[in-house]
Amino acid sequence: MLAVVSFPSAPLTESLVVNALRTLDPSIEIVQDVPPQPDSIDRLLQYSTYDKIDHELTHTRPRAVLASSYIIRKALIRKHFLSRCIASYVAKQPESVLKSAAPRTWDIDIAWADELDDFFADELWDLAKELDSDEDTWFILKAGMADRGNGIRLFNSRDALREIFEEFDEQSENESNEESTEQEIITSQLRHFVIQQYLDRPLLLDPSEVPASNSNPSNLKPYKFHLRAYCIASGALNVLLWSHILALFSGTPYSAPTHDENGNVNMHPHLTNTSFHTEHGEKGVRLLSELVDSTILSSPQRPKFTESDVAGIVDQVVQILRETFRAALASPVHFQSLPNAFELFGVDFLITHKPDDVEAFQVSLLEINSEPAIELTGPRLQWILRDMHESIARICVAPFFDIGEPSAENWKIGEKRDGFIKCSEEEVRGNDI
């Protein structure tokens, strides 16, 4: 068996994959490039970044070649495609959890600020109506093709949104300047955008309570965070959730969005992407399970975060992932599962907290990332990445190449094996090898 392993911009991922394959079978030959005549290879694993995979080989040799990426998966990993995918699915399946598990979203293709008036009269007419109302409702703008939080802005009026796009216009005109600033995006990303209603009641905790031995409850500060859940889509199609879910905290205590005296919005309390808080190292990275017994600072009563709360949140994540992949399968032009492929995704969720509701914690899907930046997890929790990649090798790689004992047979929905929770199992027509 030959394995092509190549992640040029992600050395940690590459080392984890190589070590996992060595643990699985020390005799596996590992190289960095697909050989010149791959058709002569009986068993070939392409475990690489998307651009290094020979996708034609994956498609034409389904019995001999296993790839670590699906060929077509825009419905999941592009923000504007994901929003359309969910909207289409919910229209046909109004009882789906996605109806309430995704923020209200508008997607637009826009290049210049002066196009906004036309959008307000058409695609964004209902958004314009809300912006013109007396309610102080905030919205978040995301560039559809950007990653790591680049290009994110908050606004609560038509004028504020227009100023944001005018700022982008200036960036486009000056893009020859090689220097860029935080949250800046380049012209090629300045077309597809999504606008989402800002989820303004996040669950607030203080990561300094973990470990609790150094905490002083009187000095706790409320921090916003989002969940980073790793999931595997395998074959056509099983969806598995890695049970060690991360909580990624902002580096600045939370406060409701507002404009300063210059009309700017301080984004730091609201951005929980670790790419924006590298100066804090791993101080803002926790396991969701570690947060049990933390003080809930988004409630005046300041109750404790319990194991039952965590279990309920994980259950919502499982349901949302199940329905999201079903929605993607219902958009076959933009997502096509393959029996000889698997892929690791980093899925981001936000927990809102409404203490007076029957279900106090509501999980919302934010986005899905291919080739997630696992290096930002930090050294302390690197063991979960090592264990995850070893489990992926056992669950996805070993059965395809008949290595060892089958680990996925009779795996029930909701059951946990090798650190993964099975979310769904679908049978897609036309995907038999």
N, C-alpha and C positions, 0 to 999 in steps of 0.2 A: 504493500500500500504506500502511495506517495501523497504527502500533504504539502500544499502550497500555502505558506503562512507569511503574510506581508501586511504590516500596518505601519507605513513609513512615518506618519505623523503621530503615532500612538505607541511608543515603545513599551509602555506598561501593558497595554492590551496584548501586544505581540508576545511578550515574555510569559504572560498568563496562559495564553493559548498554547504556546510551545510546551510549557510545563504540564498543562492538563493533558495534552496528547502523549507526552512521555510517560505520564502516570498511567494513562489508559493502555498503552502498548509501546514499550521501549523500542520495538523493532520498526516503528513507523519512520520512514525516510522523510525528512522535512527540508524543503527548499523554499526560496523566496519568489521564484518566477515559474510560470507554467512552461513546461518543456516545449521545444520546437515542434515535436510530433506527439501531441498528447493522445491521439487516437489509439496509440499502441499500448496505453496504460490501462490495465484492467480495473484498477480501483484508484480513484483520484478524489482527494478532498481539497476543495478550494476554500480555505478558511482565511479570508483576507478582507481588506477594505473593499468597498463596492467597485471602485475604479480599477482595482487590480484583478478582479475576477473575469474570467472568460465566460461571459453569459451565454454566448452561442453554444459553447461546449456543454454548459449546464442544460440547455434546452434540447440539444440533439442527442445527448447520451444520458438519459435519465436513470438507467440502471447501473451505470458505472461511475457517475460523477455526482458528488454531493457538494453543495455550495452554502456558504454562510450568509447568503443574502438572496431575497427574492428579486426577480428582475424588475417587476413593476409593482411599486407600493406607494405611489404618490398620495393615494387616498388616506394614508396614515401619517406620512411624515411631512407633508406640506400643509401649512396652517389653513390656507384658503381651500385646498382640496378637502381637508378633514372637515371643515365647517360645512361645506356643501354636501359631503357624504353623510354627515349626521343629520342635516336638515332633510335630505331626501328620505333617509331611513325612518326618521320620526314621523314624517308625513304619512308614510305607509304603515308604520307601527306605532301609533300614538300612545300605546301602553308601555312602551320601552322606557327603561330607567334613564335613557339618554335625554328624554324630554326635559328632565329637571337636573341632569348631571353634567350639563354643559352650559356655560354662560351664554346669554343671548348674543348672537354674533352676526355681523354683517361683513361681507368680503367685497372688496372693490379692486379694480385695476385702474390705477391712476398714475400719471407721470408728473403732472404739474398742479400747483395750487389753484390756478384759475379754472380748473375743471370741477372744483368742488360744488359750485352753484348748480351745475347740471346734475350732479349726483344727489344733492339735497332735494331736487325737484323730482327725482326718480328713485333710484335704488335705495337712497338714504332718507326718503321722505318721513318715515316713522321715527328714525333717529333725530331728524331735524325737529320734529314735533316735540320730542322729549327735551331736546336742548333748549327749545323756546319756552318750555314750561317753567313754573316757579320753583319746581323741585330741584334741589342741588344734587343731581345725579352725575356720577363720574363714569367715564369710559376709558378704556385702554386701547391704544393703537399699537399693532405689532406688524412688522414687515414680514410678509409671507415667506420670503426666501432667506431671511437672516436667522442666525442661531446665537446661542449663548446670551440671549437677552438684548442683542444689539437692536437699536431702533425703537425701543419701547418708549412710549410717551403716555401721559395722562392728560385728559382734558374734560371740561364740563360745559363748553359753549362752542358755538359755530366759529366765533372769532379765534378761540384758542386752537381749534383744529386747523384753521386756515394758517395761523402763525406757524404751526408745526410743519405743515407742508411747504410754507415759504422758507423755513429753515432748511428743509431737505433740498429745495431748489437751489439755495446758496451752496450747499455741499456739492450738488451736481456740477454747478458752474466752476467750483474750485477743486474738483476731484484730482486735478493734476498735482495738487499739493500733497506730498506723500504723508505728511503728518496727519494723524486722525486722533480724535478724542473719544473718551468713553461714551458708549451708547450711539456712536456714529455709524452710519451705514453707507455703502457705496451705491453708485447709480444703478448698477445691474440689479440691486435689490429693491430699487425704488419704483416698483410697479404694482406688485401684488401686496395688498394689505388686508388685515382683518381688524375689525373694531369689535370689542367685546365690552359688555357691561362690567364695570369694575366691581368685584366682589368685596364689599366694604365692611363685612363683619367677620374677619378671619379669626380662627382660633389663635390665641396669643399665649405663649409660654416663654419661659426664660431658660435658655440652654445651659446657663451656669448652674442650674440645679442638678445637672448630671456631670460629675458625681455630686451627690447631695451633701457630702461631708464638708465642702467648702462654701456652702450657700448660707445666706442670711435672708430669711423670708421678708424682712422689712426692706431690703434693698433690691428686691426683684424688679425687673423691668420687662414690659411686654414686647415680645418680638414676634413678627410675622414669619411664617415658614411655609414651605411647600414640601410635598412628598415626592421623592424620586423612587419610583418602583421599576425594577427591571423585570421585563417579561420576555419570554421566548415564544415565537411563533414557529411551529415545526410542521413540516409536511403540508398536507392539504385536508384538514388543518387542525392542529392542536394548539391551544394557547395556555401557557404556563406562567405563573407569577412567582418570582423569587421571594421567599417569605421574609427576607431581611430587607424591609423597606426603610429608606433613609428619610430623615427630616433635615432639610437644608434651610438654615435661618438667615435672615437679613443681618447685616452688621450694625444696624442702627435701630434703636427702639421705635416701635410703631406709633404713628400718629395719623389721623385722618388726612387725606390729601387736601391741600389748600395752596393758594397762590401766595408767594411772598410779595414784598413791596415792589419788586421788579416784574411781577407777573409770571415768575417761574415756579415750577413745582419741584420740590426736593424729592427725587426718585428713590433715594437710598432706603427709607423705611419700607418701601413697597417692593423693591427688587430683591428677590431671594436667590437669584442665580448665583452660584458660587464663583462664577467668572468675575463678578463685580466686587467680590469681597475676598480676593486672594490675599490681601494684607492681614486678614484675620486667620489665615491658615485653616486648620480644621476645627477651630473653636465653634464654628456654626454648623458643624456636621454631627448629627446624632442618628442612632437607630430609633425608629418609632417606638420599638419595645422598651428602649431605655428611658423614655419619657414618662413611663408609669410612675405615679406618685408625685409628678410635677404639679405645681400650682397653676390652675387655669386663671390667667390674668385677664381674659376677656369677659369674665363674669364678676359682678360686684361681690358675690358671696365667696369668691376665690376657692372653689372646691378643688379636690384632687383629680387628676387625670388617671383613670383606672384601667385595669386589664380588660374589663368589659367594654370600655370606650374604644380601646385599640381593636378588639375583636370585631366590633361593629363597623369600624372604619375599614378594616381589611376586607370584611364581607362586601362592603360597598365597592371597594376597588375591584374585587373579583367580578362582581356583576357588571360594572362599567366596562371592564376589559372584554368580557364575553360579548356584550352588545356592540361595542365599538368594532370588533373584528367581524361580527356579523354584518354590521353596516358596511364595512369595507368590502366584504364578499359580495354584497348587493350592488357594488359599483365595479364590475369586472373590468371596465376600461382602465381603471386607475389602481386596481389591486388584483393581482393574479397569484393565487397560491400554487405551489409546486410540490409534488411529493418528494423531490430530491433537493429540497432547500430548507433551511431554518434561518432564523435571524433574531438577534438580540436587540431589543428596543429599550430605551429609557423613557418612561412615561411619567409625566408631571401632573400632580393633582394638588388642589387647594382645599383645605377644610374650612368651611365657614361654621360659625358657632352662634346658634340662636337658643339660649338657655330655656326660653319659655315654650319652645316647640316640642312636640312629642318626640321627634328625633332631633336631638340638640345639635348633632354634628352632621353636616351635609358635605359629602365629597363631590368635588367638581373636577372634570377633566380639563386640563389646560392645553397640553400638547404632547405629541409623541416624537421622539428623537431617534433617528438611526445613528449607528456608531456613537453611542453616548460617551461623553468625556469622563470616563471612570477615574481618570487620574486625579480629579478634583475631590475624590472621596477622602484622600489623605491617608497617611501611614497607619493610623490607629485602627482603622476599620478595613485595611487592605485584605484581611483574612476572609471577609465575606466575598470579595471579588475572586480570590483564589478558589474558595469552595464553590462559588457559582460556576466558574469556568470548568472546573473538574466535573461538576454535575452535568453541565451542558455536553461535555464530551461523552459521558456515560449515557445520557438520555437521547441525544440527537445523532452523535457520530457512531457510537458502538453498534446500535441495531442495524444501521444501514450497511455496515461492512461486516456484520456477523462477528463482532468482537465480544467475547464474554457472554454472560447470561442476559437475556432481554430484561430491561428494567421498566418498560412502559406498558406491559401487558396487563389487561384488566384494571387499568388505572381509572378510578371513578372520579367524577366531577366533585371538586371540593376536597379531594384526598391529597395529602402532602407526602411526597416522596423526594428523596435526595435534595431536600431544601426547597423544592418547587411545589406550588399548589396548582392543581389542574383547574383551569377556569372553564374551558369548553373543548368540545371535540365535534368538529363538523366534517361532513362528507361532501366534497365538492365534485360534481360530475365532470368527467373528462380528465381527471387527474390520476387515473390508474397508471402505474408503471407497466 
